[in-house]
Amino acid sequence: MHVLSISTDRNVFDDSSAVQARALEYAKALGSVDTIVFSRLNQNCQKEKIVDKLSLYATRSRSRWLYIVDAIKIAKTLTKPDVVTTQDPFESGLAGFFIANHFKVPLHVQVHTDLFSPEFAKHSWLNRARLVIARIILKKAQRVRVVSERIKELIEDRNITKSTITVLPIFVDVEKYRGVQRARHERFNPMLLVVSRLEKEKNVSLALETLKILREGGEKEAGLVVVGQGSEAGILTKKAKALGVNQWFECVGWRDPLPYYAMADVMLFPSLYDGYGMVIVEALASGVPVVANDVGVARESGSHIAANTPRTFAHKIVEILSEGKRGELKNYPYSSFEEYVMAYAKDLRTTI
């Protein structure tokens, strides 16, 4: 089987990346894969790169607004695929739709985010435009792959597509986290944890407000550690000072979260919208209870669901601490990476 994939993840060009390692396994399981990757000229991606059965092609576009046009131009020079798969139903979905029409082959669309959350549309005008595109592309797709039951239900409730919707969660090496040895933070007891990109939609400021409520409510040694980086880092530092909790707040940048799962008493996942939430799975596999907004796999994986307010988050945390609850991962479908790859390949083969 020969697959043409439209991607936005430039890490696939990095020989040491997990993204390329996964793509290589997909290609071996499927037969061969051509992947067209949206990229800009100044991002220095190779124009072409062939690794075993995986062939990579960067659009090297002069502007992001030319991604779709450049992807179509590249596709027309390639061997006809059996199926076209796209990383999302947005820009890559639109490119995939035109390419699938050109070759007269089925279109397989992947959905990794909660595009129907009101917060998704509020985030930017571009997201509002993407939502319009997604409604069109999902109707045209012959098969749709989503990463959580929640996303499947949201699509089905809107009756957008009559295509088969397959739920294939993202693979997480849960065994790596199940063996974590518990430790204590040198200052914080309890230690609250957030592992996240520090962007507006991740809503990390709610965790700071929750910390303030906990400390005022009697948890005098409570502290918050944030593992992550992004444009909101400086804003969070200022907010911690304004709330008077800066002495009990540590933002450590982006690093391996495993040692922090070992120390955490509760992990917070306050994201306003999310299709999956890999760190939820990691934390629960580590035995860390998770308090989350009802997004991604939070509910189905065993998180404690709270309304999007600091007081409700604080109430859930107090309940967890008082009852000595530990995290327990539920409904994780894969026993191995090989099983995940086989499920991914089967879903594409079934599209034909």
Secondary structure, 3 states (H helix, E strand, C coil): CEEEEEECCHHHHCCCCHHHHHHHHHHHHHCEEEEEECCEHHHCCCCEEEECCEEEEECCECCHHHHHHHHHHHHCCCCCCCEEEECCCCHHHHHHHHHHHHHCCCEEEEECCCCCCHHHHHHCHHHHHHHHHHHHHHHHCCEEEECCHHHHHHHHHCCCCCCEEEECCCCCCHHHHHCCCCCCCCCCCCEEEEECCCCHHHCCHHHHHHHHHHHHCCCCCCEEEEECCCCCHHHHHHHHHHHCCHHHEEECCCCCCHHHHHHCCEEEECCCCCCCCHHHHHHHHCCCCEEECCCCCHHHHCCEECCCCHHHHHHHHHHHHHHCCCCCCCCCCCCCHHHHHHHHHHHHHCCC
